[in-house]
Amino acid sequence: MQTKKKDKYKKLIIYYFSGTGNARNVSHWISDIAKNHNIPTEITDISKLKSRNEIKIEANSLIGFCCPTHGFNFPPIMFHFLLRFPMSKKNDVFIINTRAGMKAGKFFLPGLSGLAQILSAFVLILKGYGIKGMFPVDLPSNWSSFHPGIKSKIVDSIYKRRKKQTEAFAHKIINNGKNYKGLKTIIIDLLLTPIAFLYYIVGRFILAKSFYASKDCTNCNICVQKCPVQAIKLVDNRPFWTHKCESCMQCMNICSERAIETAHGYVFAIYFFISSYLVVEIYNLLNINPFLDSIFPIWLSDIFEFFIDAGLILSLYFVFYRIFHFLLRFRFFERLIVFTSLTKWKFWRRHKIVKRY
């Protein structure tokens, strides 16, 4: 009986994307379990794939997708990868999303998946794959833009617990079992759909335009070289974050000089100025509301207004970010931005990237 289960899969293939290593670590944990079952394994970082022609789907292979959760969904690089992934050759797949795990005292707190599991499963089912597992793994949150990095002792305890759970999941899937833990919170996850949608069309771009390099930057260019999606380039001899940024936080957390910051004060000030003043003035100047109301029903007019708002806010944000980047050369402005950035202060720890396999 055991031999038949082992022989079901001739190979394990895992495709992952990782900013600070959580998804990479999980991929290797599962790979190690497969090796213990004498199943050949192949792990691929999708950010290093140059062409879809490099993807080879073999019959009787088990395929896994592992990725962090950004804005209650898979980041665009993984979601777009799934959309373009080849059709199934009657393969089984499993989906793993790492999400922001925390700990309060002795209690391990879970993160939220949103659409990361549901939408991915839907795409893969349409491509003919059989879903064998949907498993969220709550590992230490790396989003240093939003909260201080978690203390090392707590990180270690979270990793120890989640590794054990992930290995149990891997044993079950490889032995022809099923695990749909990712569906246990489906009601809550579906309720997060509007936030996931807003993050995808607006939020991720605004977040990308909140990063900057302070005067502590030594121009080592490690952030430029290591960015998994080549989203950072040099402008005026200073790192500049483009719209391709996935907010994976690798750059901020690998900078040895702590020179990469999140401009919290700038972001809130500019967002307030754009949304409460500039957009209103543009609407009044172009007479947009009366025009939309005159040709569309109210509900359709509101939808168009939402997309116009999003487009205006993003466009203006890109313009102001370029101005912001230019003004950083002036010491007074740079110091003002730095001291209104929470990431500047020592109590705001950075996430430590460590291989845990």
Secondary structure, 3 states (H helix, E strand, C coil): CHHHHHHHCCEEEEEECCCCCHHHHHHHHHHHHHHHCCCCEEEEEHHHCCCHHHCCCCCCEEEEEEEECCCCCCCHHHHHHHHCCCCCCCCEEEEEEEEEEEEECCEEECCCCCCHHHHHHHHHHHCCCEEEEEEEEEEECCCCCCCCCCCHHHHHHHHHHHHHHHHHHHHHHHCCCCECHHHCCHHHHHHCHHHHHHHHHHHHHHHHCCEEECCCCCCCCHHHHHCCCCCEEEECCEEEECCCCCCCCHHHHHCCCCCEEECHHHHHHHHHHHHHHHHHHHHHHHCHHHHHHHHCCHHHHHHHHHHHHHHHHHHHHHHHHHHHHHHCCCHHHHHHHHHCCHHHCCCCCCCCCCCCC
